[in-house]
Amino acid sequence: MSAEDRAKATAKNIEGKAQEALGNITGDPEDKAEGKAKQAEGQTRHAAEDVKDEVKKNL
């Protein structure tokens, strides 16, 4: 996984956690849902890059 892709995925995860926390504080269910979605996107990006790395390793 490139360092840039890993940083982007981590940033998306952190952004999602912050937005979810804001939603919890303000009681806004939309912010909570969007935050969770961003976290899932970050995790998906990490998983995709892990698969790419594994394929490259096995070639």
JOHU-V286022 format. One record per residue. RES is the residue in one letter. PSI is psi in radians with two decimals (* if undefined). OMEGA is omega in whole degrees, -180 to 180 (NA if undefined). Layout:
{{RES PSI OMEGA} {RES PSI OMEGA}}
This chain:
{{M 2.32 178} {S 2.63 -179} {A -0.62 -180} {E -0.75 179} {D -0.70 179} {R -0.72 179} {A -0.71 179} {K -0.75 180} {A -0.72 179} {T -0.71 178} {A -0.71 179} {K -0.69 179} {N -0.79 179} {I -0.74 178} {E -0.75 179} {G -0.72 178} {K -0.72 180} {A -0.75 -179} {Q -0.67 177} {E -0.74 178} {A -0.72 177} {L -0.74 177} {G -0.65 177} {N -0.71 -179} {I -0.79 -176} {T -0.23 -178} {G 0.34 -179} {D 1.87 -178} {P -0.47 179} {E -0.76 177} {D -0.72 179} {K -0.80 -179} {A -0.76 179} {E -0.67 178} {G -0.76 178} {K -0.66 179} {A -0.71 179} {K -0.65 177} {Q -0.73 178} {A -0.68 178} {E -0.74 178} {G -0.73 179} {Q -0.66 178} {T -0.72 178} {R -0.73 178} {H -0.79 -179} {A -0.73 179} {A -0.73 179} {E -0.60 176} {D -0.70 178} {V -0.78 178} {K -0.78 180} {D -0.71 -179} {E -0.70 178} {V -0.81 179} {K -0.69 -179} {K -0.61 -177} {N -0.10 180} {L * NA}}
